[in-house]
C-alpha cells in the first residue's frame, strides 16, 4: 500500500511528524506559502488565527496536487484558532482525495480542535482524525500516535 503525508508546518511540528511517517514508509510532500509569514510570533498568531476563522485559502508555492499514485493520504495541519491552517485549506481545495483512505493529523498546543474536525467532516466525512499535542515537545507521545498510521 502506497502512503503519502502532505502537510504544512510553521513551527516545525509538521516536520517532526513527517520524519516519523517517513520512517514508516510514507512519501512526503511539504507545502509552503507563496508569501512569507510575519516574523513576529504575535503577528503570526493574529493573522493566521483571523484568516483561519474565515477559512481563507492561502496561496501556496507550486506543489504536486496529484495523489492518484497513493492508496492512503495523510494530511498534516497545525491548528489555528481551533481550525485548519490556511495553507491546508488550500490543499483541501486543490487535491482530489476521491478513492483514497484519508486521515488528518492535527498538531496543536491544546491537543483538541473541534472546529477543525467539523471542517474536515464537512468536506471528507469518512476521514479519520488524529490529534498530536505539540509533537516536538512530546516526541514519545507523538511517535505512539503516529505509529497508528
C-alpha positions in Angstrom: 0.0 0.0 0.0 1.5 3.4 -1.0 1.1 6.2 1.5 1.6 9.9 1.3 1.9 12.6 4.0 1.1 16.0 2.7 1.5 18.8 5.3 2.1 22.3 6.3 4.1 23.5 9.3 5.0 26.9 10.7 6.7 25.9 13.9 8.3 22.6 12.9 5.8 20.2 14.5 4.7 19.0 11.0 8.4 18.4 10.1 8.7 16.2 13.2 5.5 14.2 12.1 6.9 13.9 8.6 10.2 12.4 9.9 8.2 9.8 11.9 6.0 8.9 9.0 8.9 8.8 6.5 10.4 6.1 8.8 7.2 4.2 8.4 7.3 4.2 4.6 5.4 7.4 3.7 6.2 9.6 0.8 6.4 13.2 2.0 5.1 16.4 0.4 5.5 19.7 2.3 3.5 22.6 1.1 4.8 26.2 1.6 3.1 29.5 1.4 3.8 31.8 -1.5 4.3 34.7 0.8 6.5 34.6 4.0 4.6 34.7 7.2 5.1 37.7 9.6 8.4 37.4 11.6 6.7 38.2 14.9 5.1 35.2 16.6 2.4 37.5 17.9 1.5 38.7 14.3 1.7 35.1 13.0 -0.9 34.1 15.6 -3.1 37.2 15.0 -3.0 36.9 11.2 -3.2 33.1 11.0 -6.0 32.8 13.5 -8.1 35.5 11.9 -7.7 34.1 8.4 -8.3 30.5 9.6 -11.5 31.7 11.2 -12.6 32.9 7.7 -11.5 29.6 6.2 -9.1 31.5 4.0 -7.1 29.6 1.3 -3.5 30.8 1.5 -1.7 31.0 -1.9 1.0 28.3 -2.0 4.2 27.8 -3.9 3.6 25.3 -6.7 3.2 21.7 -5.4 2.1 18.4 -6.8 -1.6 18.0 -6.2 -1.8 14.6 -7.9 -2.4 11.9 -5.3 -3.6 9.2 -7.7 -0.5 7.0 -7.1 -1.3 6.6 -3.4 -3.8 4.4 -1.6 -3.7 6.4 1.6 -3.2 10.1 2.1 -2.5 11.7 5.5 -2.9 15.4 5.7 -1.0 17.3 8.5 -2.1 20.7 9.7 -1.4 23.0 12.6 -4.5 24.2 14.4 -5.1 27.9 14.2 -7.9 29.5 16.1 -9.3 26.0 16.6 -9.4 25.4 12.8 -7.3 24.0 10.0 -4.4 26.2 8.9 -5.0 28.4 5.8 -2.4 26.5 3.7 -4.2 23.2 4.4 -7.5 24.9 3.4 -5.8 25.4 0.1 -4.7 21.7 -0.1 -8.3 20.7 0.6 -9.5 22.9 -2.2 -6.8 21.7 -4.7 -6.4 18.0 -4.1 -8.9 15.3 -5.2 -9.0 12.7 -2.5 -11.6 10.5 -4.1 -11.0 6.8 -3.8 -8.3 7.3 -1.1 -8.2 6.5 2.5 -7.7 9.9 4.2 -6.5 10.7 7.7 -5.8 14.1 9.2 -3.1 14.7 11.7 -3.7 17.8 13.7 -0.9 19.2 15.8 -1.8 21.9 18.4 -1.0 23.2 21.8 -4.2 22.0 23.3 -4.4 18.6 21.6 -8.0 19.4 20.6 -9.6 21.1 17.6 -13.4 20.6 17.4 -13.9 23.3 14.8 -11.2 21.8 12.6 -12.9 18.4 13.0 -16.1 19.9 11.8 -14.3 21.4 8.8 -12.9 18.0 7.9 -16.1 16.1 8.4 -18.0 18.5 6.2 -15.5 18.1 3.3 -14.5 14.4 3.9 -17.0 12.7 6.1 -15.1 9.3 6.1 -11.7 10.8 7.0 -10.1 9.7 10.3 -8.6 12.3 12.6 -5.7 12.0 15.0 -4.6 14.7 17.4 -1.0 15.2 18.4 -0.2 17.7 21.1 2.9 19.6 20.3 4.9 16.8 18.6 8.3 18.5 19.2 7.7 18.9 22.9 6.1 15.5 23.3 8.1 13.3 20.9 7.3 9.9 22.6 3.6 10.5 22.7 3.7 11.8 19.1 5.5 8.8 17.9 3.0 6.5 19.6 0.1 8.3 17.9 1.7 8.4 14.5 2.7 4.8 14.7 -1.1 4.0 14.3 -0.8 5.1 10.6 
